[in-house]
Amino acid sequence: MAPGKRNRGPEPMPLPTEPRDNPAGQGKVTPEAFALALLIASSLQIMENLLPRIPLFPWMRIGFSYVIILPFMLQYGPRAAFALFLARNFISILYGGQPLTTFLIGTGSGAVAFLGLGQPVTWAYRRGWMGVLGASVLLATGFNVAQLAAVNFTLIRHSGFYFQTGPILAWSLVSGAAVALLIRFSETELAELFSPAGTGAMPPAAAPAHSRPGPFLAGLAVLAGLFLVSDFRMQLPVLAILLILMKDRGRILLHAWPFFFYLAWLHLFHTSGAYLLGEWVTREGAYRFALYAARLANLILLGRWLSGRFPWQWAGRSRSPYLRGFLLSLPLFADLFKPSLEFGREMIRRLLAGQRKGVLAPAFDSWREKMQGAAKAAENRAEPDAEAADAETADVKS
C-alpha cells in the first residue's frame, strides 16, 4: 500500500454509483430506466415463484429480483429502490396472483430493509467500506428478519413461530451471496441500464381507465375493519360474500396453503386452555384458529377483488418518475409470463453451462425491444388523433 493511503476495503462493483462518476443529472431516475428495471425484476420474480419452495419454509427464496433492485439502490438510493420494490409487488398482485397478505407483509418488510438499512448500506458501499456481497447479505438479513416478525404479528400470533430465526439467518447468507454473484455476472447489462443511453426516450403512457375510486375506497375500509375486529362471527359474513363473488376462489386460497398450515399447527396444537378434543386441541386454540383462518381467507380474496378496481385516472397526471415509469411499463405486463419463463430457462441454461457473463442479457435485450415497440405503436396511434385534431381546428377557424 502506498504511503499516506488508507486501506478502504474492497472495491465497489463498476457501476456509476458515486457522485464523482455521475455528471449533473445522470444520477436521477428516468421513467424509462425505472420501467425497464421493473419489467426485468418482475420477470425474475415470476420465474422464481414457479420454482419449488422449501417445505415448512415457503418464504425462504433466493430473491432473484434483487439482482436488479440492489444495484438500483446503490445507484439511485434507498427511496428509489423501495419504489421499484413496491411497484414489483404491486405487479405481482395484478398479474402474478399474489395474495394481499403477501403484498402487505413483503412491503412492510421491504420498508424496514430499504428505508431502515438502505441508507447506511449505500453510504458504506459508496465509500468502499463494503462490497456488493456485504450489501446483499445485510439487506437480505434485514428483510428476512423483518418478514418473520411481520408474518407472526399479522397472521400467526404465536411465539413458537420464531423457531425459524436460526434457519432464516443462515438462509440470508446463502441468498445474499447468490444475489451478489448474479450481480457480478450481470455488470455489463446493469451499467447499460444506468447509463443515459441505456433506454431511449419514450412518450408518456396513458393511464388505463379502470373503476371509480368509490368501490376501491369502500373495499379498503372493509379491509381495515377485518384487521380491527377480533370477533370470529364478524368475519363470516364477509367471507360468505367474497366466496360468492370471487371466481377461481379455490385456487386462490389453495395458493396460500403454507399460512393455513402454520395457523393450524401453532394454534390448534400449541395453545393452552380447556381441552376440546382429547389432549390435543383446546377450545381457545380452536377459536383462535377459526378467527385467524377466516381473516386470512378474507384478506386474500378481498385483495384480489381490490386489485382489479384500483383507480388509475389520478396517476396519469403525476410528475413522479416512478409512477410514470410504472405506467410506461404497464401495457407490457399483459404478456409477462411467457417471456419470464423463457428468460428463466435461458438464465439457468447459461449458469449450468458455466457462463459467467451476460446471464441476464436476453431479458434486457428483449424487454428493451418490447418497450421501443410499444413506444412506436403509441406514436402511430397518436398521429391520426393529432391529424384529426388539426383538421378540426382548421374547420373551426374557417
Summary of the structure (lengths in Angstrom):
residues: 398
radius of gyration: 23.9
end to end distance: 80.3
largest distance: 91.3
contacts: 1244
relative contact order: 0.14
helix: 71%
strand: 2%
